[in-house]
Amino acid sequence: MAAPEVLESDLSSAMALLKNLQEQVMAVTAHIQALTKKVQARAYPTEKGLSLLEVKDQLLLMYLMDLSHLILNKASGGSLQRHAAVLRLVEMRTVLEKLRPLDQKLKYQIDKLIKTAVTGSLSENDPLRFKPHPSSMMSKLSSEDEEDEAEKGQSGASGKKSANGAVKKYVPPRLVPVHYDETEAEREKKRLERAKKRALSSSVIRELKEQYSDAPEEIRDARHPHVTRQSQEDQHRINYEESMMVRLSVSKREKGRRKRASVMSSQLHSLTHFSDISALTGGTPHLDEDQNPVKKRKKVPKKGRKKKGFRRRR
Amino acid sequence: MNNTMTIWTRKFMTNRLLQWKQMATDVLHPGKATVPKTEVPGKLVKMYKTTPHVTFVFGFRTHFGGGKTTGFGVIYDSLDYAKKNEPKHRLSRYGLYQKKNTSRK
């Protein structure tokens, strides 16, 4: 028969496993006995701990008890079918599985608590470190007040607590400041990118896109096909005035800008003047519709900037 | 030229905090000069069926080219609220307040 052969080949591995098992069981027993002694000596108070962890502890313990009962049963040849302990085990297993997402949510908090418990203080980049500490300022203020009160003999602001023992200097949190390092080249690059974006949405490029794209032509109910900055500002102003029920005053500069915009739009000037797409073609930039000249960076002399009697015109 | 004056009201809102109903009034007057402020409350009274002493209008601006003027209109719940909430210069336009001309010195 095959049975004795199977038994023989399995015998050696079975012996090895049993020996392993024995060693492990001895180690576990020693560990458990040490833990039990500590628990009996009340070295682990858990009243102020997380209740979720307590529940998990109790569940795991019950699970272990039931499991060991079943192992004992099986080892002495009993059957596991319809044993009450199996049902209990299944129930506990389900509960443990359901607790797992809760565990995930609490993971950050638990890790932080453990770290704090181990190191004794908050870690370097813990955001809680940056909260204000009015207690460090309070003692300074109240000590000053007490001096004043002693000198002038008036009853100062009530509600001030008495100064704490040591006067602690207020140390602001050390955040890493970022150095402003934008070079001329970076500024140029940014300007170029902005000009490119503007050029991409200009009428010339849009018409080219419409010509060559396969998408269907969209006809939108456009308020004004030629939206300029001035017209957008005017619309914004009108909306504000009507919602706030006030009339805003128009400054001289604003009047000038409006006049220029109306003059530009009333002439046939804008018929042949398209927006600047030199950013895409790489040519030289020319003036756009708003007539804002290309900004050149000039070195402004620091000295003598303010003339006497100079009034800033708004 | 037709001599009609039409009034449209936009952005109508009942403001419980100031006890008024506020709106933006559009006055259309093609072919005529800007309608004076004193005529507009009459039309608003007819539209909203209130009394003339709680309707106030202000802030009229005529659009370029003429024909359309936009302003604001306000209808109070009662004259008491009007006297309480309305600024004095607007009340004096309707004769409900008289400014004291005290001498400066």
Boltz contact constraints between the chains, C-beta under 6 A:
constraints:
  - contact:
      token1: [A, 242]
      token2: [B, 11]
      max_distance: 6.0
  - contact:
      token1: [A, 242]
      token2: [B, 24]
      max_distance: 6.0
  - contact:
      token1: [A, 245]
      token2: [B, 22]
      max_distance: 6.0
  - contact:
      token1: [A, 245]
      token2: [B, 72]
      max_distance: 6.0
  - contact:
      token1: [A, 247]
      token2: [B, 59]
      max_distance: 6.0
